[in-house]
Amino acid sequence: MFPIFTPFRFRRDRSEPKPHREWDPTVVQPSVATHRERLLAMQICHLKICRPGRAEQLKAFGIRTANDLLWCDVNVIAAQFDAPFRAKRALSRLQTAIRLAVTIDTMTPRDAMLLVAIHRSTVGSLACEHAATLRRDLERFSMSTRGRRLVGRRGIPSLRRLKQWIATSRQTTLSIEQSETRNHISGNLGVTSVA
């Protein structure tokens, strides 16, 4: 028969209270970055929306982050590639994917690339969708050659995530419509909007 060993546990002396840390105004507290700020600050190679070779080419043209890609002039950059028309189309798709991912929380640019590939490239078009229909279209797309390459081993987004994205896009669309209505009403009355 083998002896049973039990680990020895050290117990903290509970008679002494835990030291309380005071708030020090000289210490800079780390700020919590929003989804938008995190995505726009990411390097192109970390977004995983294009090949590493394309990311290196973009880096040579001065486009290092998603923010750089979002605000670059596509015509100027595409003219420097061997096939400018194809490069312009590809860069426009990348910009659209980043714009969509930045607008909707919890969406990565890679997920947005899938939606752009099935022609859901704006928040408004996503707000009009049903999650089951979107899932079906993504499943069909994932069976194509281009779809298999884009989806890879990750698989398509779950139905729960699709519902979350649709709800967020509906809320965003509604808030945009309300602000436009407010601006339209205040413009007719000759009053400037405070918000």
Secondary structure, DSSP 4 states (H G I P E B T S, - for coil): -PPPP----PPP-TTSPPPPPPP-TTSPPPPPPPHHHHHHHSBHHHHTSS-HHHHHHHHHTT--BHHHHHHS-HHHHHTTSSSHHHHHHHHHHHHHHHHHHHHSTT--HHHHHHHHHTT--SHHHHHT--HHHHHHHHHHHHTSHHHHHHHTTT-PPPHHHHHHHHHHHHHHHHHHHHHHHHHHHHHHHT-----
